[in-house]
């Protein structure tokens, strides 16, 4: 079974709030799970009015998590 690559934060990494990271990751997962049905509806000609907002939130959360974990 493949193991995920493990990386160590660099020495200058600021202290991260593990609870906040966990909440952000859970929100990101929830939002990501909502996208496939919304895309399926869009393919049928029914575009959700908040799909763009969800996608922007996903982008913001992913950038925030990357920054917290790797910078």
mmCIF file of the N, C-alpha and C atoms, coordinates in Angstrom:
data_MODEL
# 
_entry.id   MODEL 
# 
loop_
_atom_site.group_PDB 
_atom_site.id 
_atom_site.type_symbol 
_atom_site.label_atom_id 
_atom_site.label_alt_id 
_atom_site.label_comp_id 
_atom_site.label_asym_id 
_atom_site.label_entity_id 
_atom_site.label_seq_id 
_atom_site.pdbx_PDB_ins_code 
_atom_site.Cartn_x 
_atom_site.Cartn_y 
_atom_site.Cartn_z 
_atom_site.occupancy 
_atom_site.B_iso_or_equiv 
_atom_site.pdbx_formal_charge 
_atom_site.auth_seq_id 
_atom_site.auth_comp_id 
_atom_site.auth_asym_id 
_atom_site.auth_atom_id 
_atom_site.pdbx_PDB_model_num 
ATOM 1   N N  . UNK A 1 1  ? 0.844   -1.178 0.000   1.00 0.00 ? 1  UNK A N  1 
ATOM 2   C CA . UNK A 1 1  ? 0.000   0.000  0.000   1.00 0.00 ? 1  UNK A CA 1 
ATOM 3   C C  . UNK A 1 1  ? 0.889   1.241  0.000   1.00 0.00 ? 1  UNK A C  1 
ATOM 4   N N  . UNK A 1 2  ? 0.572   2.205  -0.811  1.00 0.00 ? 2  UNK A N  1 
ATOM 5   C CA . UNK A 1 2  ? 1.364   3.428  -0.900  1.00 0.00 ? 2  UNK A CA 1 
ATOM 6   C C  . UNK A 1 2  ? 1.166   4.289  0.342   1.00 0.00 ? 2  UNK A C  1 
ATOM 7   N N  . UNK A 1 3  ? 2.261   4.797  0.834   1.00 0.00 ? 3  UNK A N  1 
ATOM 8   C CA . UNK A 1 3  ? 2.227   5.702  1.983   1.00 0.00 ? 3  UNK A CA 1 
ATOM 9   C C  . UNK A 1 3  ? 2.340   7.126  1.481   1.00 0.00 ? 3  UNK A C  1 
ATOM 10  N N  . UNK A 1 4  ? 1.603   8.071  2.088   1.00 0.00 ? 4  UNK A N  1 
ATOM 11  C CA . UNK A 1 4  ? 1.759   9.464  1.666   1.00 0.00 ? 4  UNK A CA 1 
ATOM 12  C C  . UNK A 1 4  ? 3.160   9.962  1.975   1.00 0.00 ? 4  UNK A C  1 
ATOM 13  N N  . UNK A 1 5  ? 3.645   10.835 1.120   1.00 0.00 ? 5  UNK A N  1 
ATOM 14  C CA . UNK A 1 5  ? 4.959   11.426 1.341   1.00 0.00 ? 5  UNK A CA 1 
ATOM 15  C C  . UNK A 1 5  ? 4.923   12.258 2.611   1.00 0.00 ? 5  UNK A C  1 
ATOM 16  N N  . UNK A 1 6  ? 5.937   12.130 3.424   1.00 0.00 ? 6  UNK A N  1 
ATOM 17  C CA . UNK A 1 6  ? 6.007   12.892 4.662   1.00 0.00 ? 6  UNK A CA 1 
ATOM 18  C C  . UNK A 1 6  ? 7.068   13.966 4.512   1.00 0.00 ? 6  UNK A C  1 
ATOM 19  N N  . UNK A 1 7  ? 6.684   15.190 4.856   1.00 0.00 ? 7  UNK A N  1 
ATOM 20  C CA . UNK A 1 7  ? 7.616   16.307 4.815   1.00 0.00 ? 7  UNK A CA 1 
ATOM 21  C C  . UNK A 1 7  ? 7.609   16.990 6.162   1.00 0.00 ? 7  UNK A C  1 
ATOM 22  N N  . UNK A 1 8  ? 8.760   17.497 6.524   1.00 0.00 ? 8  UNK A N  1 
ATOM 23  C CA . UNK A 1 8  ? 8.896   18.226 7.778   1.00 0.00 ? 8  UNK A CA 1 
ATOM 24  C C  . UNK A 1 8  ? 8.735   19.709 7.510   1.00 0.00 ? 8  UNK A C  1 
ATOM 25  N N  . UNK A 1 9  ? 8.012   20.431 8.375   1.00 0.00 ? 9  UNK A N  1 
ATOM 26  C CA . UNK A 1 9  ? 7.933   21.878 8.193   1.00 0.00 ? 9  UNK A CA 1 
ATOM 27  C C  . UNK A 1 9  ? 9.319   22.486 8.320   1.00 0.00 ? 9  UNK A C  1 
ATOM 28  N N  . UNK A 1 10 ? 9.569   23.550 7.587   1.00 0.00 ? 10 UNK A N  1 
ATOM 29  C CA . UNK A 1 10 ? 10.892  24.168 7.672   1.00 0.00 ? 10 UNK A CA 1 
ATOM 30  C C  . UNK A 1 10 ? 11.063  24.870 9.022   1.00 0.00 ? 10 UNK A C  1 
ATOM 31  N N  . UNK A 1 11 ? 12.292  25.156 9.365   1.00 0.00 ? 11 UNK A N  1 
ATOM 32  C CA . UNK A 1 11 ? 12.631  25.663 10.696  1.00 0.00 ? 11 UNK A CA 1 
ATOM 33  C C  . UNK A 1 11 ? 11.913  26.961 11.047  1.00 0.00 ? 11 UNK A C  1 
ATOM 34  N N  . UNK A 1 12 ? 11.620  27.800 10.080  1.00 0.00 ? 12 UNK A N  1 
ATOM 35  C CA . UNK A 1 12 ? 10.988  29.087 10.360  1.00 0.00 ? 12 UNK A CA 1 
ATOM 36  C C  . UNK A 1 12 ? 9.473   29.033 10.399  1.00 0.00 ? 12 UNK A C  1 
ATOM 37  N N  . UNK A 1 13 ? 8.908   27.843 10.367  1.00 0.00 ? 13 UNK A N  1 
ATOM 38  C CA . UNK A 1 13 ? 7.449   27.724 10.335  1.00 0.00 ? 13 UNK A CA 1 
ATOM 39  C C  . UNK A 1 13 ? 6.825   28.307 11.595  1.00 0.00 ? 13 UNK A C  1 
ATOM 40  N N  . UNK A 1 14 ? 5.781   29.087 11.387  1.00 0.00 ? 14 UNK A N  1 
ATOM 41  C CA . UNK A 1 14 ? 5.087   29.645 12.546  1.00 0.00 ? 14 UNK A CA 1 
ATOM 42  C C  . UNK A 1 14 ? 4.225   28.562 13.172  1.00 0.00 ? 14 UNK A C  1 
ATOM 43  N N  . UNK A 1 15 ? 3.898   28.747 14.399  1.00 0.00 ? 15 UNK A N  1 
ATOM 44  C CA . UNK A 1 15 ? 3.084   27.775 15.107  1.00 0.00 ? 15 UNK A CA 1 
ATOM 45  C C  . UNK A 1 15 ? 1.665   27.775 14.528  1.00 0.00 ? 15 UNK A C  1 
ATOM 46  N N  . UNK A 1 16 ? 1.169   26.601 14.218  1.00 0.00 ? 16 UNK A N  1 
ATOM 47  C CA . UNK A 1 16 ? -0.154  26.503 13.628  1.00 0.00 ? 16 UNK A CA 1 
ATOM 48  C C  . UNK A 1 16 ? -1.170  26.070 14.677  1.00 0.00 ? 16 UNK A C  1 
ATOM 49  N N  . UNK A 1 17 ? -2.397  26.465 14.471  1.00 0.00 ? 17 UNK A N  1 
ATOM 50  C CA . UNK A 1 17 ? -3.497  26.091 15.342  1.00 0.00 ? 17 UNK A CA 1 
ATOM 51  C C  . UNK A 1 17 ? -4.095  24.801 14.789  1.00 0.00 ? 17 UNK A C  1 
ATOM 52  N N  . UNK A 1 18 ? -3.746  23.675 15.399  1.00 0.00 ? 18 UNK A N  1 
ATOM 53  C CA . UNK A 1 18 ? -4.160  22.371 14.893  1.00 0.00 ? 18 UNK A CA 1 
ATOM 54  C C  . UNK A 1 18 ? -5.681  22.242 14.848  1.00 0.00 ? 18 UNK A C  1 
ATOM 55  N N  . UNK A 1 19 ? -6.376  22.780 15.819  1.00 0.00 ? 19 UNK A N  1 
ATOM 56  C CA . UNK A 1 19 ? -7.837  22.691 15.838  1.00 0.00 ? 19 UNK A CA 1 
ATOM 57  C C  . UNK A 1 19 ? -8.440  23.467 14.665  1.00 0.00 ? 19 UNK A C  1 
ATOM 58  N N  . UNK A 1 20 ? -7.889  24.632 14.364  1.00 0.00 ? 20 UNK A N  1 
ATOM 59  C CA . UNK A 1 20 ? -8.401  25.434 13.241  1.00 0.00 ? 20 UNK A CA 1 
ATOM 60  C C  . UNK A 1 20 ? -8.107  24.740 11.920  1.00 0.00 ? 20 UNK A C  1 
ATOM 61  N N  . UNK A 1 21 ? -6.939  24.163 11.799  1.00 0.00 ? 21 UNK A N  1 
ATOM 62  C CA . UNK A 1 21 ? -6.593  23.439 10.577  1.00 0.00 ? 21 UNK A CA 1 
ATOM 63  C C  . UNK A 1 21 ? -7.561  22.282 10.379  1.00 0.00 ? 21 UNK A C  1 
ATOM 64  N N  . UNK A 1 22 ? -7.880  21.580 11.451  1.00 0.00 ? 22 UNK A N  1 
ATOM 65  C CA . UNK A 1 22 ? -8.810  20.456 11.363  1.00 0.00 ? 22 UNK A CA 1 
ATOM 66  C C  . UNK A 1 22 ? -10.203 20.939 10.946  1.00 0.00 ? 22 UNK A C  1 
ATOM 67  N N  . UNK A 1 23 ? -10.659 22.060 11.507  1.00 0.00 ? 23 UNK A N  1 
ATOM 68  C CA . UNK A 1 23 ? -11.967 22.615 11.127  1.00 0.00 ? 23 UNK A CA 1 
ATOM 69  C C  . UNK A 1 23 ? -11.976 23.033 9.656   1.00 0.00 ? 23 UNK A C  1 
ATOM 70  N N  . UNK A 1 24 ? -10.902 23.692 9.229   1.00 0.00 ? 24 UNK A N  1 
ATOM 71  C CA . UNK A 1 24 ? -10.807 24.127 7.832   1.00 0.00 ? 24 UNK A CA 1 
ATOM 72  C C  . UNK A 1 24 ? -10.798 22.927 6.892   1.00 0.00 ? 24 UNK A C  1 
ATOM 73  N N  . UNK A 1 25 ? -10.072 21.888 7.257   1.00 0.00 ? 25 UNK A N  1 
ATOM 74  C CA . UNK A 1 25 ? -10.003 20.686 6.425   1.00 0.00 ? 25 UNK A CA 1 
ATOM 75  C C  . UNK A 1 25 ? -11.375 20.007 6.349   1.00 0.00 ? 25 UNK A C  1 
ATOM 76  N N  . UNK A 1 26 ? -12.092 19.978 7.460   1.00 0.00 ? 26 UNK A N  1 
ATOM 77  C CA . UNK A 1 26 ? -13.433 19.384 7.459   1.00 0.00 ? 26 UNK A CA 1 
ATOM 78  C C  . UNK A 1 26 ? -14.389 20.197 6.585   1.00 0.00 ? 26 UNK A C  1 
ATOM 79  N N  . UNK A 1 27 ? -14.305 21.522 6.669   1.00 0.00 ? 27 UNK A N  1 
ATOM 80  C CA . UNK A 1 27 ? -15.150 22.367 5.835   1.00 0.00 ? 27 UNK A CA 1 
ATOM 81  C C  . UNK A 1 27 ? -14.810 22.174 4.363   1.00 0.00 ? 27 UNK A C  1 
ATOM 82  N N  . UNK A 1 28 ? -13.521 22.093 4.057   1.00 0.00 ? 28 UNK A N  1 
ATOM 83  C CA . UNK A 1 28 ? -13.072 21.877 2.684   1.00 0.00 ? 28 UNK A CA 1 
ATOM 84  C C  . UNK A 1 28 ? -13.618 20.554 2.145   1.00 0.00 ? 28 UNK A C  1 
ATOM 85  N N  . UNK A 1 29 ? -13.544 19.507 2.949   1.00 0.00 ? 29 UNK A N  1 
ATOM 86  C CA . UNK A 1 29 ? -14.047 18.196 2.530   1.00 0.00 ? 29 UNK A CA 1 
ATOM 87  C C  . UNK A 1 29 ? -15.557 18.240 2.300   1.00 0.00 ? 29 UNK A C  1 
ATOM 88  N N  . UNK A 1 30 ? -16.270 18.920 3.176   1.00 0.00 ? 30 UNK A N  1 
ATOM 89  C CA . UNK A 1 30 ? -17.724 19.035 3.039   1.00 0.00 ? 30 UNK A CA 1 
ATOM 90  C C  . UNK A 1 30 ? -18.085 19.770 1.756   1.00 0.00 ? 30 UNK A C  1 
ATOM 91  N N  . UNK A 1 31 ? -17.425 20.907 1.527   1.00 0.00 ? 31 UNK A N  1 
ATOM 92  C CA . UNK A 1 31 ? -17.695 21.681 0.323   1.00 0.00 ? 31 UNK A CA 1 
ATOM 93  C C  . UNK A 1 31 ? -17.344 20.895 -0.938  1.00 0.00 ? 31 UNK A C  1 
ATOM 94  N N  . UNK A 1 32 ? -16.219 20.209 -0.907  1.00 0.00 ? 32 UNK A N  1 
ATOM 95  C CA . UNK A 1 32 ? -15.793 19.425 -2.070  1.00 0.00 ? 32 UNK A CA 1 
ATOM 96  C C  . UNK A 1 32 ? -16.799 18.322 -2.382  1.00 0.00 ? 32 UNK A C  1 
ATOM 97  N N  . UNK A 1 33 ? -17.401 17.749 -1.361  1.00 0.00 ? 33 UNK A N  1 
ATOM 98  C CA . UNK A 1 33 ? -18.412 16.711 -1.560  1.00 0.00 ? 33 UNK A CA 1 
ATOM 99  C C  . UNK A 1 33 ? -19.693 17.247 -2.180  1.00 0.00 ? 33 UNK A C  1 
ATOM 100 N N  . UNK A 1 34 ? -19.940 18.527 -2.031  1.00 0.00 ? 34 UNK A N  1 
ATOM 101 C CA . UNK A 1 34 ? -21.151 19.139 -2.583  1.00 0.00 ? 34 UNK A CA 1 
ATOM 102 C C  . UNK A 1 34 ? -21.002 19.513 -4.059  1.00 0.00 ? 34 UNK A C  1 
ATOM 103 N N  . UNK A 1 35 ? -19.784 19.527 -4.564  1.00 0.00 ? 35 UNK A N  1 
ATOM 104 C CA . UNK A 1 35 ? -19.550 19.992 -5.929  1.00 0.00 ? 35 UNK A CA 1 
ATOM 105 C C  . UNK A 1 35 ? -20.035 19.009 -7.000  1.00 0.00 ? 35 UNK A C  1 
ATOM 106 N N  . UNK A 1 36 ? -19.731 17.709 -6.923  1.00 0.00 ? 36 UNK A N  1 
ATOM 107 C CA . UNK A 1 36 ? -20.180 16.811 -8.002  1.00 0.00 ? 36 UNK A CA 1 
ATOM 108 C C  . UNK A 1 36 ? -21.687 16.852 -8.284  1.00 0.00 ? 36 UNK A C  1 
ATOM 109 N N  . UNK A 1 37 ? -22.554 16.833 -7.267  1.00 0.00 ? 37 UNK A N  1 
ATOM 110 C CA . UNK A 1 37 ? -23.989 16.935 -7.582  1.00 0.00 ? 37 UNK A CA 1 
ATOM 111 C C  . UNK A 1 37 ? -24.357 18.279 -8.226  1.00 0.00 ? 37 UNK A C  1 
ATOM 112 N N  . UNK A 1 38 ? -23.692 19.344 -7.805  1.00 0.00 ? 38 UNK A N  1 
ATOM 113 C CA . UNK A 1 38 ? -23.966 20.664 -8.384  1.00 0.00 ? 38 UNK A CA 1 
ATOM 114 C C  . UNK A 1 38 ? -23.518 20.710 -9.848  1.00 0.00 ? 38 UNK A C  1 
ATOM 115 N N  . UNK A 1 39 ? -22.402 20.057 -10.155 1.00 0.00 ? 39 UNK A N  1 
ATOM 116 C CA . UNK A 1 39 ? -21.921 20.003 -11.543 1.00 0.00 ? 39 UNK A CA 1 
ATOM 117 C C  . UNK A 1 39 ? -22.877 19.154 -12.386 1.00 0.00 ? 39 UNK A C  1 
ATOM 118 N N  . UNK A 1 40 ? -23.347 18.069 -11.816 1.00 0.00 ? 40 UNK A N  1 
ATOM 119 C CA . UNK A 1 40 ? -24.314 17.222 -12.522 1.00 0.00 ? 40 UNK A CA 1 
ATOM 120 C C  . UNK A 1 40 ? -25.576 18.010 -12.851 1.00 0.00 ? 40 UNK A C  1 
ATOM 121 N N  . UNK A 1 41 ? -26.050 18.806 -11.909 1.00 0.00 ? 41 UNK A N  1 
ATOM 122 C CA . UNK A 1 41 ? -27.218 19.663 -12.151 1.00 0.00 ? 41 UNK A CA 1 
ATOM 123 C C  . UNK A 1 41 ? -26.912 20.700 -13.226 1.00 0.00 ? 41 UNK A C  1 
ATOM 124 N N  . UNK A 1 42 ? -25.701 21.264 -13.178 1.00 0.00 ? 42 UNK A N  1 
ATOM 125 C CA . UNK A 1 42 ? -25.303 22.250 -14.194 1.00 0.00 ? 42 UNK A CA 1 
ATOM 126 C C  . UNK A 1 42 ? -25.290 21.622 -15.585 1.00 0.00 ? 42 UNK A C  1 
ATOM 127 N N  . UNK A 1 43 ? -24.873 20.371 -15.670 1.00 0.00 ? 43 UNK A N  1 
ATOM 128 C CA . UNK A 1 43 ? -24.878 19.664 -16.953 1.00 0.00 ? 43 UNK A CA 1 
ATOM 129 C C  . UNK A 1 43 ? -26.293 19.466 -17.482 1.00 0.00 ? 43 UNK A C  1 
ATOM 130 N N  . UNK A 1 44 ? -27.270 19.490 -16.575 1.00 0.00 ? 44 UNK A N  1 
ATOM 131 C CA . UNK A 1 44 ? -28.677 19.359 -16.968 1.00 0.00 ? 44 UNK A CA 1 
ATOM 132 C C  . UNK A 1 44 ? -29.321 20.718 -17.198 1.00 0.00 ? 44 UNK A C  1 
ATOM 133 N N  . UNK A 1 45 ? -28.510 21.775 -17.098 1.00 0.00 ? 45 UNK A N  1 
ATOM 134 C CA . UNK A 1 45 ? -29.021 23.111 -17.365 1.00 0.00 ? 45 UNK A CA 1 
ATOM 135 C C  . UNK A 1 45 ? -29.517 23.849 -16.139 1.00 0.00 ? 45 UNK A C  1 
ATOM 136 N N  . UNK A 1 46 ? -29.294 23.281 -14.949 1.00 0.00 ? 46 UNK A N  1 
ATOM 137 C CA . UNK A 1 46 ? -29.729 23.921 -13.706 1.00 0.00 ? 46 UNK A CA 1 
ATOM 138 C C  . UNK A 1 46 ? -28.485 24.338 -12.933 1.00 0.00 ? 46 UNK A C  1 
ATOM 139 N N  . UNK A 1 47 ? -28.180 25.611 -12.986 1.00 0.00 ? 47 UNK A N  1 
ATOM 140 C CA . UNK A 1 47 ? -26.974 26.117 -12.345 1.00 0.00 ? 47 UNK A CA 1 
ATOM 141 C C  . UNK A 1 47 ? -27.308 26.657 -10.963 1.00 0.00 ? 47 UNK A C  1 
ATOM 142 N N  . UNK A 1 48 ? -26.667 26.099 -9.957  1.00 0.00 ? 48 UNK A N  1 
ATOM 143 C CA . UNK A 1 48 ? -26.864 26.546 -8.582  1.00 0.00 ? 48 UNK A CA 1 
ATOM 144 C C  . UNK A 1 48 ? -26.333 27.968 -8.427  1.00 0.00 ? 48 UNK A C  1 
ATOM 145 N N  . UNK A 1 49 ? -27.129 28.814 -7.789  1.00 0.00 ? 49 UNK A N  1 
ATOM 146 C CA . UNK A 1 49 ? -26.707 30.209 -7.657  1.00 0.00 ? 49 UNK A CA 1 
ATOM 147 C C  . UNK A 1 49 ? -25.508 30.374 -6.735  1.00 0.00 ? 49 UNK A C  1 
ATOM 148 N N  . UNK A 1 50 ? -25.274 29.422 -5.834  1.00 0.00 ? 50 UNK A N  1 
ATOM 149 C CA . UNK A 1 50 ? -24.140 29.559 -4.921  1.00 0.00 ? 50 UNK A CA 1 
ATOM 150 C C  . UNK A 1 50 ? -22.942 28.679 -5.277  1.00 0.00 ? 50 UNK A C  1 
ATOM 151 N N  . UNK A 1 51 ? -22.977 28.021 -6.436  1.00 0.00 ? 51 UNK A N  1 
ATOM 152 C CA . UNK A 1 51 ? -21.862 27.168 -6.849  1.00 0.00 ? 51 UNK A CA 1 
ATOM 153 C C  . UNK A 1 51 ? -20.570 27.966 -6.949  1.00 0.00 ? 51 UNK A C  1 
ATOM 154 N N  . UNK A 1 52 ? -20.625 29.136 -7.548  1.00 0.00 ? 52 UNK A N  1 
ATOM 155 C CA . UNK A 1 52 ? -19.426 29.962 -7.681  1.00 0.00 ? 52 UNK A CA 1 
ATOM 156 C C  . UNK A 1 52 ? -18.875 30.333 -6.301  1.00 0.00 ? 52 UNK A C  1 
ATOM 157 N N  . UNK A 1 53 ? -19.758 30.670 -5.358  1.00 0.00 ? 53 UNK A N  1 
ATOM 158 C CA . UNK A 1 53 ? -19.310 31.000 -4.005  1.00 0.00 ? 53 UNK A CA 1 
ATOM 159 C C  . UNK A 1 53 ? -18.649 29.801 -3.328  1.00 0.00 ? 53 UNK A C  1 
ATOM 160 N N  . UNK A 1 54 ? -19.221 28.613 -3.516  1.00 0.00 ? 54 UNK A N  1 
ATOM 161 C CA . UNK A 1 54 ? -18.624 27.403 -2.935  1.00 0.00 ? 54 UNK A CA 1 
ATOM 162 C C  . UNK A 1 54 ? -17.241 27.151 -3.515  1.00 0.00 ? 54 UNK A C  1 
ATOM 163 N N  . UNK A 1 55 ? -17.117 27.306 -4.834  1.00 0.00 ? 55 UNK A N  1 
ATOM 164 C CA . UNK A 1 55 ? -15.818 27.079 -5.474  1.00 0.00 ? 55 UNK A CA 1 
ATOM 165 C C  . UNK A 1 55 ? -14.777 28.086 -4.996  1.00 0.00 ? 55 UNK A C  1 
ATOM 166 N N  . UNK A 1 56 ? -15.188 29.325 -4.817  1.00 0.00 ? 56 UNK A N  1 
ATOM 167 C CA . UNK A 1 56 ? -14.261 30.335 -4.289  1.00 0.00 ? 56 UNK A CA 1 
ATOM 168 C C  . UNK A 1 56 ? -13.849 30.002 -2.864  1.00 0.00 ? 56 UNK A C  1 
ATOM 169 N N  . UNK A 1 57 ? -14.789 29.524 -2.054  1.00 0.00 ? 57 UNK A N  1 
ATOM 170 C CA . UNK A 1 57 ? -14.483 29.157 -0.669  1.00 0.00 ? 57 UNK A CA 1 
ATOM 171 C C  . UNK A 1 57 ? -13.513 27.974 -0.633  1.00 0.00 ? 57 UNK A C  1 
ATOM 172 N N  . UNK A 1 58 ? -13.724 27.008 -1.521  1.00 0.00 ? 58 UNK A N  1 
ATOM 173 C CA . UNK A 1 58 ? -12.811 25.867 -1.615  1.00 0.00 ? 58 UNK A CA 1 
ATOM 174 C C  . UNK A 1 58 ? -11.404 26.351 -1.951  1.00 0.00 ? 58 UNK A C  1 
ATOM 175 N N  . UNK A 1 59 ? -11.316 27.242 -2.913  1.00 0.00 ? 59 UNK A N  1 
ATOM 176 C CA . UNK A 1 59 ? -10.009 27.778 -3.305  1.00 0.00 ? 59 UNK A CA 1 
ATOM 177 C C  . UNK A 1 59 ? -9.344  28.497 -2.130  1.00 0.00 ? 59 UNK A C  1 
ATOM 178 N N  . UNK A 1 60 ? -10.107 29.317 -1.434  1.00 0.00 ? 60 UNK A N  1 
ATOM 179 C CA . UNK A 1 60 ? -9.563  30.066 -0.300  1.00 0.00 ? 60 UNK A CA 1 
ATOM 180 C C  . UNK A 1 60 ? -9.092  29.124 0.810   1.00 0.00 ? 60 UNK A C  1 
ATOM 181 N N  . UNK A 1 61 ? -9.913  28.121 1.142   1.00 0.00 ? 61 UNK A N  1 
ATOM 182 C CA . UNK A 1 61 ? -9.538  27.172 2.190   1.00 0.00 ? 61 UNK A CA 1 
ATOM 183 C C  . UNK A 1 61 ? -8.308  26.370 1.804   1.00 0.00 ? 61 UNK A C  1 
ATOM 184 N N  . UNK A 1 62 ? -8.223  25.943 0.554   1.00 0.00 ? 62 UNK A N  1 
ATOM 185 C CA . UNK A 1 62 ? -7.066  25.140 0.147   1.00 0.00 ? 62 UNK A CA 1 
ATOM 186 C C  . UNK A 1 62 ? -5.785  25.961 0.205   1.00 0.00 ? 62 UNK A C  1 
ATOM 187 N N  . UNK A 1 63 ? -5.856  27.221 -0.226  1.00 0.00 ? 63 UNK A N  1 
ATOM 188 C CA . UNK A 1 63 ? -4.681  28.087 -0.134  1.00 0.00 ? 63 UNK A CA 1 
ATOM 189 C C  . UNK A 1 63 ? -4.295  28.336 1.318   1.00 0.00 ? 63 UNK A C  1 
ATOM 190 N N  . UNK A 1 64 ? -5.290  28.549 2.157   1.00 0.00 ? 64 UNK A N  1 
ATOM 191 C CA . UNK A 1 64 ? -5.041  28.798 3.575   1.00 0.00 ? 64 UNK A CA 1 
ATOM 192 C C  . UNK A 1 64 ? -4.405  27.581 4.241   1.00 0.00 ? 64 UNK A C  1 
ATOM 193 N N  . UNK A 1 65 ? -4.919  26.395 3.954   1.00 0.00 ? 65 UNK A N  1 
ATOM 194 C CA . UNK A 1 65 ? -4.345  25.176 4.527   1.00 0.00 ? 65 UNK A CA 1 
ATOM 195 C C  . UNK A 1 65 ? -2.918  24.957 4.038   1.00 0.00 ? 65 UNK A C  1 
ATOM 196 N N  . UNK A 1 66 ? -2.686  25.169 2.751   1.00 0.00 ? 66 UNK A N  1 
ATOM 197 C CA . UNK A 1 66 ? -1.337  25.010 2.211   1.00 0.00 ? 66 UNK A CA 1 
ATOM 198 C C  . UNK A 1 66 ? -0.373  25.959 2.899   1.00 0.00 ? 66 UNK A C  1 
ATOM 199 N N  . UNK A 1 67 ? -0.810  27.196 3.077   1.00 0.00 ? 67 UNK A N  1 
ATOM 200 C CA . UNK A 1 67 ? 0.034   28.204 3.725   1.00 0.00 ? 67 UNK A CA 1 
ATOM 201 C C  . UNK A 1 67 ? 0.332   27.805 5.175   1.00 0.00 ? 67 UNK A C  1 
ATOM 202 N N  . UNK A 1 68 ? -0.687  27.368 5.892   1.00 0.00 ? 68 UNK A N  1 
ATOM 203 C CA . UNK A 1 68 ? -0.506  26.993 7.299   1.00 0.00 ? 68 UNK A CA 1 
ATOM 204 C C  . UNK A 1 68 ? 0.396   25.767 7.452   1.00 0.00 ? 68 UNK A C  1 
ATOM 205 N N  . UNK A 1 69 ? 0.282   24.831 6.541   1.00 0.00 ? 69 UNK A N  1 
ATOM 206 C CA . UNK A 1 69 ? 1.028   23.582 6.675   1.00 0.00 ? 69 UNK A CA 1 
ATOM 207 C C  . UNK A 1 69 ? 2.431   23.634 6.096   1.00 0.00 ? 69 UNK A C  1 
ATOM 208 N N  . UNK A 1 70 ? 2.666   24.471 5.092   1.00 0.00 ? 70 UNK A N  1 
ATOM 209 C CA . UNK A 1 70 ? 3.946   24.428 4.383   1.00 0.00 ? 70 UNK A CA 1 
ATOM 210 C C  . UNK A 1 70 ? 4.779   25.689 4.442   1.00 0.00 ? 70 UNK A C  1 
ATOM 211 N N  . UNK A 1 71 ? 4.257   26.754 4.994   1.00 0.00 ? 71 UNK A N  1 
ATOM 212 C CA . UNK A 1 71 ? 5.070   27.979 5.061   1.00 0.00 ? 71 UNK A CA 1 
ATOM 213 C C  . UNK A 1 71 ? 5.496   28.251 6.481   1.00 0.00 ? 71 UNK A C  1 
# 
